[in-house]
């Protein structure tokens, strides 16, 4: 369990680092100012903040198998 939590924390930090390093490229490719691109960081952090309690609720409500099958069904379409 601890290893899973450590890997999840590492992936979250890695995702944020990758997004931050991509901001200059996004600004250049889409020809937008930095203030507009900063909303990507804000949206990313808000989404993470909202999904953490939702994930805790889903884990308490459904089994791991059900969650996996629902997720695969949603993303496979």
C-alpha positions as CSV (number, residue, x, y, z in Angstrom):
1,X,0.0,0.0,0.0
2,X,2.8,2.4,0.9
3,X,4.6,1.7,-2.4
4,X,1.4,2.4,-4.3
5,X,1.0,5.7,-2.5
6,X,4.6,6.7,-3.2
7,X,4.3,5.9,-6.9
8,X,1.0,7.9,-7.1
9,X,2.7,10.9,-5.4
10,X,5.7,10.7,-7.7
11,X,3.4,10.5,-10.8
12,X,1.4,13.5,-9.6
13,X,4.6,15.6,-9.2
14,X,5.9,14.3,-12.5
15,X,2.7,15.4,-14.3
16,X,2.8,18.9,-12.8
17,X,6.5,19.2,-13.8
18,X,5.8,18.1,-17.3
19,X,2.9,20.6,-17.7
20,X,5.0,23.5,-16.4
21,X,7.9,22.7,-18.8
22,X,5.3,22.6,-21.7
23,X,3.9,26.0,-21.0
24,X,6.4,28.0,-23.1
25,X,5.8,25.7,-26.1
26,X,2.0,26.0,-25.6
27,X,2.4,29.8,-25.5
28,X,4.3,29.8,-28.8
29,X,2.2,27.2,-30.6
30,X,-1.2,28.8,-29.8
31,X,0.1,32.4,-29.7
32,X,-1.4,33.2,-26.3
33,X,0.0,35.3,-23.5
34,X,1.4,33.8,-20.2
35,X,-1.7,35.0,-18.2
36,X,-3.9,32.8,-20.4
37,X,-1.6,29.8,-20.1
38,X,-1.4,30.1,-16.3
39,X,-5.1,29.1,-16.3
40,X,-3.9,25.6,-17.3
41,X,-2.0,25.3,-14.1
42,X,-4.9,26.6,-12.1
43,X,-7.3,24.2,-13.8
44,X,-5.0,21.3,-13.2
45,X,-4.6,22.0,-9.5
46,X,-8.4,22.6,-9.1
47,X,-9.1,19.3,-10.8
48,X,-6.7,17.5,-8.6
49,X,-8.2,19.1,-5.5
50,X,-11.7,18.1,-6.6
51,X,-10.9,14.6,-7.6
52,X,-9.1,13.6,-4.3
53,X,-12.3,13.6,-2.2
54,X,-14.4,12.2,-5.0
55,X,-11.9,9.3,-5.4
56,X,-12.1,8.6,-1.6
57,X,-15.9,8.5,-1.8
58,X,-15.8,6.1,-4.8
59,X,-13.3,3.8,-3.1
60,X,-15.5,3.6,-0.1
61,X,-18.6,3.0,-2.2
62,X,-17.5,0.6,-4.9
63,X,-15.1,-2.3,-5.1
64,X,-11.8,-2.0,-6.8
65,X,-13.0,-4.3,-9.6
66,X,-16.1,-2.2,-10.2
67,X,-14.1,1.0,-10.4
68,X,-11.6,-0.6,-12.8
69,X,-14.3,-1.8,-15.1
70,X,-16.2,1.5,-15.0
71,X,-13.0,3.4,-15.8
72,X,-12.0,1.1,-18.6
73,X,-15.6,1.4,-20.0
74,X,-15.5,5.2,-19.9
75,X,-12.0,5.6,-21.4
76,X,-12.4,2.8,-24.0
77,X,-15.2,4.6,-25.8
